[in-house]
Amino acid sequence: MGTYLPYNIAFYFFVAINVASFLIYGLDKLKAKKHSWRIPEKKLLLIAFFAPAGAWAGMQLFRHKTRKPRFRYLVPLFLGIHVCVFIFM
């Protein structure tokens, strides 16, 4: 049981950062609707690099940044990279 602990921690960490990513994309969409201060696109892409599942889900659910080519292509690419890394771990 002790040998699985690092994998459990890594899994829960991955889930937590993706939930945070999802919420950040939702927050930015809310701020866009209210014409308020926004999260810079570079920061959103950096978040997507480390937590692409949450970013992609946030893009789809909130319909946020779906027209921007950088987001439309990079976020799925980051997600594919993460999936490949987890398959080969």
C-alpha positions as CSV (number, residue, x, y, z in Angstrom):
1,M,0.0,0.0,0.0
2,G,2.9,2.4,0.7
3,T,4.2,2.2,-2.8
4,Y,1.0,3.6,-4.3
5,L,1.0,6.7,-2.1
6,P,3.0,8.9,-4.5
7,Y,0.6,8.0,-7.3
8,N,-2.4,8.8,-5.2
9,I,-0.9,12.2,-4.3
10,A,0.0,12.9,-7.9
11,F,-3.5,12.0,-9.0
12,Y,-5.2,14.2,-6.4
13,F,-2.8,17.1,-7.2
14,F,-3.6,16.7,-10.9
15,V,-7.4,16.8,-10.2
16,A,-7.0,19.8,-7.9
17,I,-5.1,21.9,-10.3
18,N,-7.5,21.0,-13.1
19,V,-10.5,22.0,-11.0
20,A,-8.6,25.3,-10.2
21,S,-8.0,25.8,-14.0
22,F,-11.7,25.2,-14.7
23,L,-12.7,27.8,-12.1
24,I,-10.2,30.3,-13.4
25,Y,-11.5,30.0,-17.0
26,G,-15.1,30.5,-15.5
27,L,-13.9,33.5,-13.5
28,D,-12.4,35.1,-16.6
29,K,-15.6,34.5,-18.6
30,L,-17.6,36.2,-15.8
31,K,-15.2,39.1,-15.8
32,A,-15.5,39.4,-19.5
33,K,-19.3,39.6,-19.3
34,K,-19.0,42.3,-16.6
35,H,-16.4,44.3,-18.6
36,S,-14.1,44.0,-15.6
37,W,-10.3,43.3,-15.1
38,R,-9.3,40.2,-17.0
39,I,-6.7,37.5,-16.7
40,P,-4.1,37.9,-19.4
41,E,-4.1,35.4,-22.2
42,K,-0.5,34.4,-21.5
43,K,-1.4,33.4,-18.0
44,L,-4.5,31.5,-19.1
45,L,-2.3,29.6,-21.6
46,L,0.3,28.9,-18.9
47,I,-2.5,27.5,-16.6
48,A,-3.7,25.4,-19.6
49,F,-0.1,24.0,-20.0
50,F,-0.1,22.7,-16.4
51,A,-3.8,21.8,-16.2
52,P,-5.2,21.3,-19.7
53,A,-8.2,19.2,-18.8
54,G,-9.8,21.9,-16.6
55,A,-8.9,24.6,-19.1
56,W,-10.5,22.6,-22.0
57,A,-13.6,21.8,-19.9
58,G,-13.8,25.5,-18.9
59,M,-13.5,26.6,-22.5
60,Q,-16.3,24.2,-23.6
61,L,-18.7,24.8,-20.8
62,F,-18.3,28.6,-20.5
63,R,-17.8,29.0,-24.3
64,H,-14.7,31.0,-23.4
65,K,-11.7,31.6,-25.8
66,T,-13.1,29.1,-28.2
67,R,-12.6,31.4,-31.2
68,K,-9.0,32.3,-30.4
69,P,-6.7,30.1,-32.6
70,R,-4.0,29.9,-29.9
71,F,-6.5,28.5,-27.4
72,R,-8.3,26.4,-29.9
73,Y,-5.1,24.5,-30.9
74,L,-2.8,24.8,-27.9
75,V,-5.2,23.7,-25.2
76,P,-6.1,20.4,-26.9
77,L,-2.4,19.9,-27.8
78,F,-1.5,20.3,-24.1
79,L,-4.2,17.9,-23.1
80,G,-2.9,15.3,-25.6
81,I,0.6,15.7,-24.2
82,H,-0.7,15.2,-20.7
83,V,-2.7,12.1,-21.7
84,C,0.4,10.6,-23.4
85,V,2.6,11.3,-20.4
86,F,0.0,9.7,-18.0
87,I,-0.3,6.6,-20.3
88,F,3.4,6.0,-20.3
89,M,3.9,6.6,-16.6
